[in-house]
Amino acid sequence: IENQELTINCHSCFETFQVLLEIDPNFRGTDVEIYDCTICCNPNKIEYVVDEVGVDIITVSDGNE
């Protein structure tokens, strides 16, 4: 598993915080994970895509949906 640390903006409080994605080195495609904000503790739904180049975040939305 390949660890990828990314900085996102919280959907609720708009503060930035770090998330650590654990990605299988053979995985290519789109995935969704929920991370709690380290500042306000609200959940954030992170949709991201993994390709040969790396990881790109598509959206950060409300994790309570």
Secondary structure, 3 states (H helix, E strand, C coil): CEEEEEEEECCCCCCEEEEEEEECCCCCEEEEEEEECCCCCCEEEEEEEECCCCEEEEEEEECCC
